[in-house]
């Protein structure tokens, strides 16, 4: 009995130790609680710092006027629409096509740098413009706005507008191969242009007869107009005085002639 009594404290301590060990071990067969969403309710005065890459979905509100740094690569350009103010140095790579819809205005302090080829072309164009400006400064006009011209040395006085046909207009005139056809006008006309057409070869004589003798001719123009060809169309650099127009068919055949002579 006494022997049993002395072992009580030992048995009580062992029982307590076993109970503590059993209580501290996790219970077998009980699952851990599932993950739960975390709701952050920080105020704007206590923002949550974010580093690295973060995916944001939904609507994001940005308050104030923060500074945003865009570090996209050239392969991922940022599209820009509307009016955008760009400061600093802008580098353009390659040779992009730039369409300017509005006017570009340069102030007096701005400069445009051209390459050697473009600069040479601009210098050439500028020289041409100077020549044109120099020539245009020599032009003068009368009170009606008509351009005044001066005949070169050896010519007559300044010509007036060539607005009449001193020999009329001939269209489809039949010319005899035996006699020819002569047209004349009273007084000399200053001929500046003419055109002739015939179905057979014809000799055309345009001259100024000042007397009755064969030598009383001051000027004469003789032309061979081939039949069926486009004819002859000519303008004269200096007016030619003439009062006789003659047609003479060749090759022994009659010819049909159309003509126009312009003079003043």
C-alpha positions as CSV (number, residue, x, y, z in Angstrom):
1,X,0.0,0.0,0.0
2,X,2.7,2.4,0.9
3,X,4.6,1.4,-2.2
4,X,1.6,2.4,-4.4
5,X,1.3,5.6,-2.6
6,X,4.7,6.8,-3.5
7,X,4.2,6.3,-7.2
8,X,1.2,8.6,-7.5
9,X,3.0,11.8,-8.2
10,X,5.0,10.0,-11.0
11,X,1.9,8.7,-12.6
12,X,0.1,12.1,-12.4
13,X,3.1,13.8,-14.1
14,X,3.2,11.3,-16.9
15,X,-0.5,11.6,-17.5
16,X,-0.2,15.4,-17.7
17,X,2.7,15.2,-20.1
18,X,0.8,12.9,-22.5
19,X,-2.2,15.3,-22.4
20,X,-0.1,18.3,-23.3
21,X,1.6,16.4,-26.2
22,X,-1.7,15.3,-27.6
23,X,-3.2,18.8,-27.4
24,X,-0.2,20.4,-29.2
25,X,-0.3,18.1,-32.3
26,X,-2.7,19.0,-35.2
27,X,-5.8,17.1,-35.4
28,X,-5.6,14.4,-38.1
29,X,-8.2,14.5,-40.9
30,X,-9.1,18.3,-40.5
31,X,-8.5,20.4,-43.8
32,X,-6.9,23.9,-43.9
33,X,-9.3,26.8,-44.5
34,X,-9.6,27.9,-48.2
35,X,-8.0,31.1,-49.6
36,X,-10.0,34.3,-49.4
37,X,-10.0,37.5,-51.5
38,X,-8.3,40.4,-49.9
39,X,-10.1,43.8,-50.1
40,X,-7.8,46.8,-49.8
41,X,-9.6,49.8,-48.6
42,X,-6.7,52.2,-48.3
43,X,-7.6,55.9,-48.7
44,X,-5.8,58.1,-51.4
45,X,-3.7,59.4,-48.5
46,X,-2.4,55.9,-48.0
47,X,-1.8,54.4,-51.5
48,X,-0.6,50.9,-51.9
49,X,2.8,50.8,-53.6
50,X,3.0,48.6,-56.7
51,X,6.2,47.4,-58.3
52,X,6.9,45.2,-61.3
53,X,4.2,44.3,-63.9
54,X,0.6,44.5,-62.8
55,X,-2.5,43.6,-64.7
56,X,-5.3,46.1,-64.1
57,X,-8.9,45.5,-65.4
58,X,-11.9,47.5,-65.2
59,X,-12.1,51.3,-64.9
60,X,-9.1,53.1,-63.4
61,X,-9.6,56.6,-62.1
62,X,-6.6,58.9,-61.9
63,X,-7.0,61.9,-59.6
64,X,-5.0,65.1,-60.0
65,X,-2.4,65.6,-62.6
66,X,0.3,62.9,-62.1
67,X,3.4,62.7,-64.2
68,X,3.3,59.6,-66.4
69,X,6.4,58.2,-68.0
70,X,5.8,56.1,-71.1
71,X,8.7,53.7,-71.9
72,X,7.2,51.9,-74.9
73,X,9.7,50.7,-77.5
74,X,9.6,51.8,-81.2
75,X,8.0,48.5,-82.0
76,X,5.1,49.4,-79.7
77,X,4.4,53.1,-80.5
78,X,1.8,55.1,-78.5
79,X,-0.9,56.3,-80.9
80,X,-1.5,60.1,-80.6
81,X,-4.7,61.9,-81.8
82,X,-5.8,65.5,-81.5
83,X,-3.4,68.3,-80.8
84,X,-0.3,67.4,-78.9
85,X,2.5,69.8,-77.7
86,X,5.9,68.3,-77.9
87,X,8.9,69.9,-76.3
88,X,12.6,69.0,-76.4
89,X,14.4,67.1,-79.2
90,X,12.3,64.7,-81.4
91,X,14.2,62.0,-83.3
92,X,12.6,60.5,-86.4
93,X,14.1,57.2,-87.5
94,X,14.0,56.0,-91.1
95,X,12.1,58.0,-93.8
96,X,8.5,58.1,-92.7
97,X,5.8,59.7,-94.8
98,X,4.5,62.8,-93.1
99,X,1.2,64.4,-94.2
100,X,0.7,68.0,-93.0
101,X,-3.0,68.9,-93.2
102,X,-2.5,72.4,-91.8
103,X,-0.3,75.3,-92.7
104,X,3.2,75.4,-91.3
105,X,4.4,78.8,-90.2
106,X,8.0,79.5,-89.4
107,X,8.9,82.6,-87.4
108,X,11.8,84.8,-88.3
109,X,14.1,83.0,-85.9
110,X,13.4,79.5,-87.4
111,X,15.7,77.9,-89.9
112,X,15.3,74.9,-92.3
113,X,18.3,72.8,-93.1
114,X,18.4,71.3,-96.6
115,X,20.6,68.5,-97.9
116,X,23.2,69.2,-100.6
117,X,20.9,68.0,-103.4
118,X,17.9,70.0,-102.3
119,X,20.0,73.1,-101.7
120,X,21.4,72.9,-105.2
121,X,17.9,72.5,-106.7
122,X,16.7,75.5,-104.7
123,X,19.6,77.6,-105.9
124,X,18.9,76.6,-109.6
125,X,15.2,77.5,-109.2
126,X,16.1,80.8,-107.6
127,X,18.4,81.7,-110.4
128,X,15.6,80.9,-112.9
129,X,13.2,83.1,-111.0
130,X,15.6,86.0,-111.0
131,X,15.9,85.7,-114.8
132,X,12.2,85.6,-115.2
133,X,11.8,88.6,-112.9
134,X,14.4,90.5,-114.8
135,X,12.7,89.8,-118.1
136,X,9.2,90.6,-116.8
137,X,10.4,94.0,-115.6
138,X,11.0,95.0,-119.2
139,X,7.4,94.4,-120.2
140,X,5.0,97.4,-120.5
141,X,1.4,97.8,-121.3
142,X,-0.8,100.5,-122.8
143,X,-3.8,102.1,-121.2
144,X,-6.1,99.3,-122.4
145,X,-3.9,96.6,-120.9
146,X,-2.4,95.5,-124.2
147,X,1.3,94.4,-124.2
148,X,3.6,96.8,-125.9
149,X,6.4,95.2,-128.1
150,X,9.3,96.7,-129.9
151,X,10.4,95.5,-133.3
152,X,14.1,94.6,-133.5
153,X,16.6,96.7,-135.3
154,X,15.8,97.1,-139.0
155,X,12.1,96.7,-138.4
156,X,9.3,99.3,-138.6
157,X,7.4,101.0,-135.9
158,X,5.6,99.1,-133.1
159,X,3.1,96.8,-134.6
160,X,-0.6,97.0,-133.8
161,X,-2.9,94.0,-133.3
162,X,-3.1,91.9,-136.5
163,X,-6.9,91.7,-136.8
164,X,-7.8,91.7,-140.5
165,X,-7.4,89.6,-143.6
166,X,-6.5,91.9,-146.5
167,X,-7.1,89.2,-149.2
168,X,-10.2,87.7,-147.7
169,X,-10.6,84.1,-146.7
170,X,-10.4,81.5,-149.5
171,X,-11.9,78.1,-148.9
172,X,-12.0,75.5,-151.7
173,X,-11.2,78.0,-154.5
174,X,-10.6,76.3,-157.9
175,X,-7.5,77.7,-159.6
176,X,-7.0,77.2,-163.4
177,X,-3.7,75.6,-164.4
178,X,-3.5,78.0,-167.4
179,X,-4.1,81.4,-165.8
180,X,-3.5,81.1,-162.0
181,X,-5.3,83.4,-159.6
182,X,-4.2,86.7,-158.2
183,X,-5.7,88.6,-155.3
184,X,-4.8,92.2,-154.5
185,X,-5.6,94.9,-152.0
186,X,-5.6,98.7,-152.0
187,X,-2.5,99.8,-150.2
188,X,0.0,97.6,-148.4
189,X,-0.9,95.4,-145.6
190,X,1.5,94.3,-142.9
191,X,1.3,90.5,-143.0
192,X,2.2,88.7,-139.8
193,X,0.9,85.2,-140.5
194,X,-0.6,83.0,-143.2
195,X,-1.8,79.4,-144.0
196,X,-2.2,77.7,-147.4
197,X,-3.6,74.3,-148.4
198,X,-4.0,72.7,-151.8
199,X,-4.9,69.4,-153.3
200,X,-2.2,69.7,-156.0
201,X,1.2,71.3,-156.1
202,X,0.9,75.1,-156.2
203,X,3.3,78.0,-156.2
204,X,2.3,80.9,-153.9
205,X,3.6,84.4,-154.3
206,X,3.1,87.1,-151.7
207,X,4.7,90.4,-152.6
208,X,4.4,94.2,-152.4
209,X,3.9,95.9,-155.8
210,X,4.7,99.7,-155.7
211,X,4.6,100.4,-159.5
212,X,3.4,99.1,-162.8
213,X,6.8,97.7,-163.9
214,X,8.1,94.2,-163.3
215,X,10.8,95.6,-161.1
216,X,8.6,97.7,-158.9
217,X,8.4,95.1,-156.2
218,X,9.8,95.9,-152.8
219,X,9.3,92.5,-151.0
220,X,8.4,89.1,-152.3
221,X,7.9,85.7,-150.7
222,X,7.6,82.6,-153.0
223,X,6.6,79.2,-151.6
224,X,5.9,75.7,-152.9
225,X,3.0,74.1,-151.3
226,X,2.8,70.4,-151.9
227,X,-0.6,69.0,-152.8
228,X,-2.3,66.8,-150.2
229,X,0.2,67.7,-147.5
230,X,-0.7,69.4,-144.2
231,X,-0.1,72.6,-146.0
232,X,1.9,75.6,-144.8
233,X,1.2,77.5,-141.6
234,X,3.7,80.3,-140.8
235,X,3.9,83.3,-138.5
236,X,6.5,86.0,-139.3
237,X,8.9,87.4,-136.7
238,X,8.6,90.8,-138.4
239,X,5.6,92.1,-140.3
240,X,6.0,91.9,-144.2
241,X,4.4,94.6,-146.4
242,X,2.3,93.0,-149.2
243,X,-0.6,93.9,-151.5
244,X,-0.6,91.0,-154.0
245,X,-1.2,87.3,-153.4
246,X,-0.9,84.9,-156.3
247,X,-1.5,81.2,-156.8
248,X,-0.1,79.2,-159.8
249,X,-0.9,75.6,-160.2
250,X,1.9,73.2,-161.2
251,X,2.1,69.9,-163.1
252,X,-0.4,71.1,-165.7
253,X,-3.4,70.4,-163.4
254,X,-6.0,72.6,-161.9
255,X,-5.8,72.9,-158.1
256,X,-8.2,73.7,-155.3
257,X,-6.8,76.1,-152.7
258,X,-7.7,77.3,-149.2
259,X,-5.9,80.1,-147.6
260,X,-5.8,82.7,-144.8
261,X,-3.6,85.8,-144.5
262,X,-3.5,87.8,-141.3
263,X,-2.3,91.4,-141.3
264,X,-2.6,94.8,-139.7
